[in-house]
Amino acid sequence: MDHCRALSYYNRHMEAQLYLQKSIRERLDELRSKNSQFSLRAFARLLGVSPASLSEFLNGKRTLSAKMLKKLGEKLCLAPEELDVLNEKIVREKKGLTHTPSNKKNVQLQNDQYYLVADWRYYAIMCLAETPDFKEDYQWIAKRIKTSESKVKEAMERLIRLGFLTYDDNGKLIYQDVEITTGEDVPSTSLKKRHMENLEAARDSLYTDDVLLRDMSFMTMALDPEQLPEIKKKIRNFQDELAELIDKGNKKEVYEICMQVFPRTSIKKDKVYEKFQ
C-alpha cells in the first residue's frame, strides 16, 4: 500500500474516533467552564467508562469499537444530526465508503423534536410569548431569557416551522396553546440533556437570584422503592393542579418548576424492576 492510499485508509478508519474525541473534549470544556474543579475522573463516571480508558482515548492511544462509539455518543446527549454524522462515519470505517446516503427529511424532523425537548430556550420562548409585553425581537428575547441572539434566532425559526409559534390576523406572533408531553419512565437522550440543563440552571439560581424570587426545598427519607409508581402519580397530579393555579394568574415572567426523586443508596435494580412488571 503506497503512502497516499495508506493515509486515506487511516483517515477513514479514524474518522469516527476523531469526531467523538472532539465531541467529548467540547463537552468536558463546557462542564469545566461552569466548574473549574470538574475532573476527568468525574466525567468518566458520567460516561460509564474508566478514567484510564477515557484518557487513553482522548490522547489517541486507544481506539473504541463501533458499539462503544455509539454508546458514548448517546451518553454525551448528542443531537440526532450529530449521532447521524457519527453513525455515518462508523459505517464508512467498516465498509471503506466515501459517502453514506441519509434521509435528510427524517433527520430534520428528529432534530427539531430533539431540540424542542433538550434545549430549555424553546419552552422558555413559548412561555415568554404568553406574556403581555412579548416582542418579536431577537435582542429583546435574548436579554429577557439571558442567552445569545443567535440561539434565540435558531429556536424561533424552528418553533415557527413546527407551528408552535404562529402569526394571528394582526400579524402578531403568538404561542399556539398546544399541550406538549413526553413519555414517562422512558430513557431519552433529549430529556436527559434537558434535566442536566435544569439542574445546572437551578445551581446558578441558588447564587444569583434573591431568595424571595425562588424556592428550593428537599426531603431526605427512607422509603420502599415499590411505592415509586404511586409517588410519581401523586407528583404528576400535583403538577397538574399547580399548572391550573398558574394559568389563572397574570403571566409576567418565565420560571422553571422542577421536581426530582432519586436514590441516595445503591439499589439492586433487578429485584425492584421485577415488582414493577
N, C-alpha and C positions, 0 to 999 in steps of 0.2 A: 504493500500500500504506500503510494507516494505521500509527500508531506501535505499537499493540499487536500487529498482525499482523507487522510488521517485527521486533519484539523476539522474538516467538515463532519466526519463521524463523531469526533469528540464534542463538537458544538451541539449536534443533535442529541447525543447521549446525555449531556449535562444541562440541556435547556431547562427541563422541569426542575432540576435540582437548584440551579441558579435563580430561577424565578421564585421558588419557595424561600430560598435563603434571603432574598431581597424583601419578601413579604414579612418574614419573621423579624428581620432587623428593623423594618419600619414600625412594626407593632411594638417591639421592645423599646425602641426610641420614644415612641408615643407614651408608653407607660412610664418610662424614666423621666420624661419631661414633666409628668404630673407628680412623680415620686422619685426623687434622686436616689433613694435608698433601695429601690426595687432591684432585686438581684436576678442573675441568670438562673440561679437555683429555683427561685420562686416562679420564674417564667416557665422553666422546665416542668415544674409541678403542675402548672395550669395546662400545659400541653400534653401531660401524661407520658413524658419521656424522662430518661435520666439526665442530670446536668452534664455528665461527661459526653453522652451521645449528642446532645444538643450543641455543646461547644465544638465537638469534632465536626459536626455537620456544617456549622456556621463558618468554620475555618477551612472547609474544603477537604478535610481529612477522612470524611465518611460519606458514602452515598446511601440513599434510602430506597427501599422498594417502592414500587408504584402504589401498593396498598397503604404504606406508611405516609407517602406524599399526600394522598387523598385524605387520610385521617387527620394529618396536621393542618391541611387546608381548611377542613371543616372546623377543627378546634380553633383556628385563627378567626373564625367567623367571616371568611372571605365572601364577598358578594357573588351572586350567581355568574356574572360575566367573568369574574376573576377565577372562579372554580372552572368555568368553561375553558378559559385560557390554559389553566394548569392541566386539565384533563387532555386537552388537545396536544399539549407538549409531551405528556406521558405517552399518548398514542404514537406520536411522531418518534419518540425514543424507541418504542417497541418495534415499530414497523419500518423505521427509516424513511418516513414520508416527509415531504416538504410542505404539505398543506393538508389539513383535515377539514372538510366542509362542516359547517354547523348551521343549525336552524336559527337564524338571526331573530326572526319574529318571536320564537319561543323564548329565546334568551332575553329579549327585551321585556317580554311580559313577566318572566321570572324576576328580572332585575327590578322592574317597577314595584312588584309586590314585595320584594325583599326590602327595598329602601323605605317603603311605606311603614313597615313594622320596625325595621332595625334602626332607623335614624330618627331620633327624637324630634328633629326640626319639623317633620311632616305633620305630626299631630299638633305640635305647638302652633304652627302656622294656621292649620284648620281651626283650632280653638281661638286663636287671635282674630280670625276673620269673623267670629261671632260677637266680638266687642264693638260697641257703637263708634269708636274713633278709628277703626281699622282703615289703613291706607294701602292702596296697591302701589307701594313704593319700596323697592328693594332696600334702600338705605334705612328707611324708617323701620321696616320689619326687622332688619339685621340688628339695629340698635335696641329694639324692644325685647328681642329674644336672645340677645347677646351672642351673636355669631357673625360670620362673614357674609358680605353681599353675594359672593359667588355661590355659597351654599344655599342662600335664600333663592337665588335665581334658578338653580338646578331643581330645588324642591318645588318651587312654584310651577315651573314648566311641566314637571311630572304630575303634580296634583291636578292641573288643568287637563292634561292629556288623559288622566284616569277618570275625570269627571267629578272629582271631589270638590273642586272649586269651579264655579260657572259664573257667567255674566247674566244679570237679570235684565228686564226690559229697559231699564235706565242706563245700562252699560256698567253697572257697579258689580265688582267681583264679590261673590258671596259663597259661603260654605253650604254645600248640599248636605242636608241633615240625613246622613246615612250612618246606621249603626255598624261599626266595624268590630268583629270579634275574631279571635284566633282559637284554634283547637286547644282544649285543656289536656294537660298531662301528656303532651306530645312533644318530644325533643325537636327544637327548631333552631337553626343557626341564627336566623334573624331575631328571634325572641331572646336568645342568649345574649346577643350583642346589645339589644335594647336594655335588657336588665343590667348589663355591665355599665352602660352609659348612665342609667338612672342611679345606680349605686355611687358612681363617681360624682355625679351632679349633687347627690344628697350630701356627700362628704364635703364638697365645696360650699354648699349652702350652710353647713354647720359653722363655717368660719366667716362667711361673707354676709349672710342675711340676719337681720335682727331677730331675736327670739320671739318677738311679738308677731312676726310675719311668717313663722314656720312652726311646725310641731314635729318632734321626733321622740318617739317613745318605744319601749320594748319590754318584753317579759321573758324571763328565762324559767322554764318549767319542765318538770318531768312529766312525760305523757306516754300513752300507748300508741305506737305507730298505726295500729288498726283503727284508731279514731280519725286518722288523717282525712279520709273521704268526707266524713261529717264536718270536720273542721274547715276544710276547703269550701264545702257547700255553704256554711254559715258566713264565711268571708265573702263569697260571691253575692249572697243575699244582702249583706251589709253594704257592699259596693253599689248594688242596685238602689238601695234606699238612700245612700249618700248622693248618688247621681240625681235622683228625683229631687232631693232637697236643693242641690246646687242649681238645677235647672230653673228653679223658681226665683232665684236671685238675679241681680243686675250683674251681668258678666263684664268685668273690667280688666282682670288680669288673668294670666295663664299659670296654672300650678300643676305639679306632678303629685299624685297621691299614690304612694307605693306601699305594698304590704308584703312581707316575707315571712315564711315559716321554713326553717331548715334545722337539721340535726346538729347538735354540738358533740354528740358521741358517735362513735363508729357503729354502723348498723349492718347486720348480716342481711343483705338485700334479698337473697333468695327466699328466706323464711317470710319476710314481710310481703314480698310480691305474691307468694302463694295465697296469702289471705285476701289479696285484692282481686284475684281472678274470679 
